[in-house]
């Protein structure tokens, strides 16, 4: 079973810290396997519960706590990136100016965060590869107000964390707590990211621009 292979990694006293650190820092290093860690932990938990007749395994994380941990870390990482971009520096400004993706995100954000539906871009970006990084930095460099950005960041974090945990849990229910179910769940997360990236690349109709 997956939880026996992962061993100490999924011990409930450590997995929350490991997941939190990975989720916080993948806004700066998007290649960090935060999504994989969340899914693997949820898969191991589901497998442990199944092996004990539905009784939660004492050495495996609680699914609700895992979701809240990942969501909170996601928001914290977003805010750190936002604050760094808002304060700015010559080196950071030069690096951001060279990023075509950031310039595009700034154009799309524009007044989007001030509209009731515009912040959906932040939620969609959370699933896209490096989309979270681009949107967080773009919101900071555009000096959007925290109260415009934070609620959408929180919704994005909760949506991403809940989706990742659900993939791990239901993957284990359907395929068993194995590496196969983890791989299938990760592929489903990657698929959602590909759809999100496609949506983000689509041009914004002139009537919707701020």
N, C-alpha and C positions, 0 to 999 in steps of 0.2 A: 504494500500500500504506500501511497505517496508520503503520508506523514511519517512512516517509519524510515523512509529514505532521507527525507529532509532533516530528520532528527532535531538537534538543538535549535535549528533556524526557526521552527514553528513553535517553539516553547513560548507560551503566552507572555512570559516576562520579558522576552526580547523582541518578538516579532513586531510589536507595535512601534518600538523605537526604530527598528530597521526599516519598516515601511514608511514611517514618518520622515526619516532622514532622506530616503530615496525619493519620496514624492516632493519634498521641499526643494531638493537640489536639482531635480530633473527639469525645473524651469530654466536652469542655467546650463545643464548638460542633458539634453533631451534623450540621449542614448541610454540613460540609466534605466534599469529594468523594473521600474516601479509598478507598472501594470502587471507584469509577470508575477511579482512578489505578492501583490494583492490577490490575484487569481489563485496562485499556488497555495496561499494560506487558507483561502476560502475552500478550496478543493480538499485540502488536508482536514479541515474542520468538519466538512460534510462527511468525509470518509470515516473520521473518528466517531462521529455520532452514529453513523450507520452500523459500525462495528459493535457499538455498545447499546444497540436497540433504541436509538434516539436520544440517549443521555449524553449531554455535552462532555467531551473529553477534557479533563482538568488541565492538561498540558498543551491544549490547542486554543487558539484565540476565539473569542466570542464574535459572531458575525456582525452584530450591531456595533460593537465596540470597534471592530476592524473598519467598518464603513465610516464611522465618525472620525476615527484616527486618520484615515486616508483623506477624507474630505477636509478636515481641519488643516492638515499639512498642505493640501493643495492651495487653500486660501492663503495660508501663511507664506508659501513660496511666491504666489502671485503678488502679494503685497510688498514683499521684499524687492522683487523685480520692478514693480511699479514705482516704489520709492526711489530706488537707485536711478531709474530712468528720469524721474521727475526732478531729482536734484541735479543730475547731469554732470558731465565732466568732458573736457576736450577729447580725451581718448575715447570715452563711451560715445560721445556725439559723432565722432568720425566713424566709428565702427557701425553705428546704427545708420548713418547716412549712406553707407555703402550697401546696406541690405535692401534689395529690391522688395523682398517680402514684407519688411517693416514699413517701407514707404507705402506699399499697397494697403497694408493693414491700417495705417494712419488715415489714408484716404477713405477707406471703407468705414472706419470708426466715426470719423468726423463728428457729427452730432448724434450718431446712433445711440450712444449711451444715455443721451437725454430723452430718447423716445421710449415709450413703454415696450415696444417690440424690438427695438434696435439692439438691445443687450443680448438677444439670442445669438448674435455673432460670437459673444464670449463663451457661451455654452457649447456651440458647435466647435469652436476653436479648441476647446479642452480635449476633444477626441482626436483632432488632427495632429499628425507628427509635427512637433515643434510649434504647433499653433498656439498653445498656451503661452509659450515664451514670446512669440511675436505680438500677441494681443496685449500681454501685460506690459511689455516694453513700450508698445505703441500708445497705450493709455497713459503711461507716465510721461513720455516725451510730448504728447499732445496736451499734457497738463489737465486731463479730465479730473473732475472732482471725485474724491474718495467715495462719497455717497452715491455717485453714479456708477462707479466701477465695482465696489465691494459687494452689493447684493447679487449682481450677476456672477461675480467670481464665486460666491458662496453656492449659488444654484448650480454652477458648472461643476464645482468640486463635489457636491452631493450627487449630482447626476452621474458623473464619471465613476465615483467610488461605488455607488449602488450598482451600477451596471457591471463593473468589474467583479464585485463580490457575487452578484447574481450569476454571472457567467461561471465562476468557479464552483458555486454551490450546485447549480442545476446541471453543470457538466458532470460533476461527481455523481449526481442522482441518476443521470441517464447512462453514463459510460463507466461509472465506478471511479473511485479515487485513485487514478493512475496517471502516468505521464501522458497517455493518449488523451484523456479528458482535459488535462491542462493545456496541451498543445492545441486542441480543438477550440478551447475557450480563448486562448491567446489569439488564434487566427480570427475568431469572431470579433475580438477587440480591435485587431488590425483592420478588419473589414470595415468596422464603424469609423475608424480613423481615415480610411481611404475615401469613404463617402463624405466625411466632414471636410477633408482636404479639397474634394471636388466642389463642394458647395462654396467654400471660401474663395476658390479661384474664379467663380462665376462673376461676371461684371454686375455692378449694381445699377439698376435702371435709374435714369435721371430723375424720375418722379419720386424715388425713394431716398435720394441723397439729401443731406441736411442743407 
